[in-house]
Amino acid sequence: MATSQRDVRNRIDAVKNIQKITRAMEMVAAARLRRAEQRIEALRPYADAIRRMTRDAAAAAGKVPNMPVLTEHESVENVGLLLVAGDRVIVIGYTDFPGRMASQSSTLYATNIRHMIADLTPGKDGNIVHNMADDVIRGATVAFAGETTFPPPPPKVQAFPPPPPVGER
């Protein structure tokens, strides 16, 4: 079937429109790249300053036995460890884990006690229901009804599911 002159003109117009759109997209991409390069170039003085600072700190560390960064402080506000590589600075994590340990462990202990009390008082009326069928309560009980219940039986739930039979792998 022969194509009409109108179909050919429509196809040529469509191709020209696609070329215009492609050219516009290339210009936008080039402008974005230019802006990114300008931002990177603007950060170069900061990267140089960080390099000088770390070099000076490393040189001073050999002379000073107690670096202020490594000493204990009275109060620590969200301190992060910075990794400087190339022109990038990456925050790795907190550097005050020993200072956080007491608070975190106290919170964990309090949460566990609260859950234990909630398990022991399911009616939320303050009356203790000592359900020895509950694995958590059974595991924490040493003596019940005049009998020693320690050590507890192994838990019924496994940490990992059993492997599938050999034929189903």
Legacy VTK file of the C-alpha trace (Angstrom):
# vtk DataFile Version 3.0
C-alpha trace
ASCII
DATASET POLYDATA
POINTS 169 float
0.000 0.000 0.000
1.473 3.315 -0.995
1.811 6.052 1.557
0.246 9.371 0.781
2.119 12.619 0.652
0.272 13.739 3.770
1.533 10.677 5.756
5.110 11.419 4.674
4.770 15.075 5.752
3.291 14.027 9.122
6.150 11.580 9.653
8.753 14.261 8.781
7.078 16.698 11.216
7.057 14.037 13.945
10.765 13.337 13.434
11.528 17.086 13.574
9.546 17.372 16.825
11.443 14.432 18.301
14.728 16.092 17.293
13.645 19.334 19.018
12.707 17.458 22.187
15.984 15.525 22.132
17.995 18.725 21.648
16.139 20.396 24.530
16.785 17.378 26.785
20.488 17.448 25.884
20.641 21.155 26.746
18.937 20.540 30.104
21.347 17.679 30.861
24.334 19.841 29.919
23.070 22.660 32.150
22.620 20.252 35.082
26.102 18.880 34.558
27.523 22.407 34.417
25.761 23.343 37.680
27.030 20.167 39.376
30.582 20.912 38.225
30.273 24.467 39.560
29.051 23.199 42.951
31.925 20.719 43.126
34.413 23.426 42.192
32.934 25.717 44.870
33.531 22.986 47.498
37.215 22.581 46.606
38.441 25.148 49.198
36.540 23.269 51.924
38.042 19.950 50.825
41.523 21.510 50.883
40.865 22.905 54.373
39.721 19.480 55.625
42.852 17.884 54.154
45.061 20.450 55.920
43.142 19.998 59.176
43.436 16.195 59.163
47.114 16.394 58.211
47.759 18.833 61.093
45.745 16.675 63.513
47.660 13.562 62.483
50.969 15.402 62.910
49.917 16.700 66.344
48.702 13.273 67.470
52.243 11.950 67.536
53.320 14.691 69.966
50.251 14.806 72.254
49.462 11.644 74.248
45.859 12.658 75.054
43.942 13.950 72.069
40.898 16.038 73.045
38.728 14.052 70.628
39.468 10.836 72.501
38.996 12.126 76.053
35.773 11.785 78.027
33.491 14.828 77.979
30.858 15.864 80.518
28.110 16.136 77.917
28.101 14.841 74.387
25.637 16.009 71.781
25.140 13.851 68.653
28.745 13.441 67.587
29.491 11.751 64.288
32.596 10.132 62.889
33.616 11.604 59.554
35.439 9.741 56.821
37.228 12.027 54.374
37.999 10.343 51.075
38.798 12.337 47.972
36.499 15.322 47.898
33.745 13.676 49.931
32.908 13.695 53.626
30.810 10.746 54.774
29.185 10.524 58.223
29.741 6.969 59.433
28.142 6.912 62.861
28.175 8.041 66.444
31.457 8.116 68.339
29.992 8.163 71.850
28.826 4.545 72.118
30.299 4.072 75.641
28.362 7.127 76.788
25.162 5.797 75.267
25.524 2.251 76.637
24.147 2.897 80.148
21.086 4.726 78.894
20.367 2.160 76.177
20.787 -0.821 78.520
18.559 0.797 81.165
15.884 1.430 78.567
16.139 -2.158 77.321
15.900 -3.544 80.875
12.894 -1.345 81.686
11.163 -2.414 78.478
11.747 -6.100 79.283
10.374 -5.674 82.820
7.306 -3.845 81.480
6.643 -6.659 78.989
7.120 -9.277 81.710
4.585 -7.517 83.955
2.186 -7.240 81.017
2.533 -11.006 80.423
1.994 -11.756 84.123
-1.144 -9.568 84.320
-3.079 -10.268 81.116
-6.324 -8.896 82.588
-4.647 -5.521 83.240
-6.223 -5.551 86.698
-3.040 -6.145 88.726
-3.833 -9.810 89.429
-0.918 -12.083 88.534
-1.740 -15.061 86.340
1.327 -17.342 86.373
0.846 -19.187 83.064
3.517 -21.881 82.952
2.542 -22.694 79.345
3.959 -19.316 78.279
7.612 -19.859 77.266
8.735 -16.447 78.528
7.146 -16.834 81.959
8.284 -20.481 82.226
11.861 -19.510 81.291
11.981 -16.786 83.957
10.474 -18.929 86.730
12.880 -20.637 89.158
10.329 -22.071 91.599
6.554 -22.491 91.312
4.018 -24.115 93.670
6.763 -25.307 96.026
8.792 -27.044 93.297
12.028 -26.052 91.625
11.410 -25.377 87.928
14.974 -24.512 86.956
16.445 -25.168 84.395
13.639 -24.477 81.957
12.951 -26.829 79.053
14.399 -25.858 75.671
12.264 -23.390 73.731
9.687 -24.797 71.356
10.410 -22.213 68.663
13.693 -22.479 66.767
15.692 -19.443 65.742
16.041 -20.840 62.231
13.400 -22.874 60.405
14.355 -26.487 59.779
15.966 -27.137 56.396
13.652 -28.440 53.685
13.821 -32.148 52.860
16.616 -33.098 50.473
14.274 -33.725 47.527
12.644 -30.248 47.710
15.794 -28.102 47.407
LINES 1 170
169 0 1 2 3 4 5 6 7 8 9 10 11 12 13 14 15 16 17 18 19 20 21 22 23 24 25 26 27 28 29 30 31 32 33 34 35 36 37 38 39 40 41 42 43 44 45 46 47 48 49 50 51 52 53 54 55 56 57 58 59 60 61 62 63 64 65 66 67 68 69 70 71 72 73 74 75 76 77 78 79 80 81 82 83 84 85 86 87 88 89 90 91 92 93 94 95 96 97 98 99 100 101 102 103 104 105 106 107 108 109 110 111 112 113 114 115 116 117 118 119 120 121 122 123 124 125 126 127 128 129 130 131 132 133 134 135 136 137 138 139 140 141 142 143 144 145 146 147 148 149 150 151 152 153 154 155 156 157 158 159 160 161 162 163 164 165 166 167 168
